[in-house]
Amino acid sequence: MAAAKSYETLVVVRVLMGVFEAGYVPGFIYMTSFWYTRRQQGPRIALFFSAGVFAGIWAGPLAARLQSINGALLGYQYIFIIEASMTVLVALLMVLVLQDYPSTARFLSPAERAAAQRMLEADRALSPHAQYSTRQVIKALGDWTVWAYAIIFWAAATGGATQAIFGPTLIKAMGYTSTRAQVLSAVPSACGFLAQLLSMLLPRLYSHFSIWIMLFSSCACAFYAIIATTNSVHVRFAFLCLSNFALSPNMPLVSVWMSHNVLGATKKGVATACTVMLGGIAGLIGSHIYRDKDAPVFRFGHIFVCVCNAIIFVVALALNLYFRYENKRRDMRDEDFDAMTLTPEQVDELCDSRPDHRYSL
């Protein structure tokens, strides 16, 4: 991208970059299902997402500094080259360090591998020996709850994308210089980072994911409504920070919620991809809702994100009610189910419809 000489070339390279990085987030979430129990997954997925928000804390000030370099290249070229070099370096390290499964991890002793496998099997974690299943792909694509998770992720990502893309623009419209706005954009990102760290602990205090998601989305909805209806610069900046605090936990929370509830190796893989896939669309939509003609208040964009959070609330409530009903129905049926009488492949094919599975709320 740093070498692109035309807008068309830049777009083509950016699309290719999107294609190659598309599997990163769903791949990480899916991989944690092989390594950790459901209780252990939550903090790790939250920490993973917080890394992106943490990057936003120093990305603005770093970009402002790199743009000020007086060298042979333009400012944006330095940004692309230096930040991409950091990513490539970490990727090369991961090739050497990252292991596929606990059962094959070289840094574990045979006894530790066996203990990890017993712990994961007791929690119904995914087996490294599970085979690809076309039937599970169809089940995942036809399961309305998978798309409900995806809608929540999309709506949450839309707010996050607009903060990341337009944070400096929104702050600059409040009267700050361009460089000052880049630096100040770190403050909302810091608020989001703290909120995502907090989301590591919340499910341990109260295990109903839907309640936390509804709480944060309702707060974000109220905060954006305030931003859209006030002209005070200080109030808008304060609630921009608060809105990012309320926006940030919902992506890790819904990712963990989905991972808890979807069983079956192939189905979980497809469900994870579908959930995160709509998040990619959020970036495309988010880049068009803060329009130049709406400056300096950008009321249309704020109302759009407010509506997105209202959608999150409604969908999370619908999932909560459905899972309550389904859990109660399975309790009343009280089917005699013994997984030991089935092969691992037969158990995996049952996915989350197995009689002894209860959905997390």
Helices and strands as residue ranges (DSSP letters): H 7-21, H 24-35, H 38-67, H 75-97, G 102-104, H 110-122, H 134-142, H 144-172, H 178-184, H 186-198, H 202-205, H 209-229, H 233-247, H 250-261, H 265-286, G 292-294, H 299-333, G 339-341, H 344-350, G 351-353
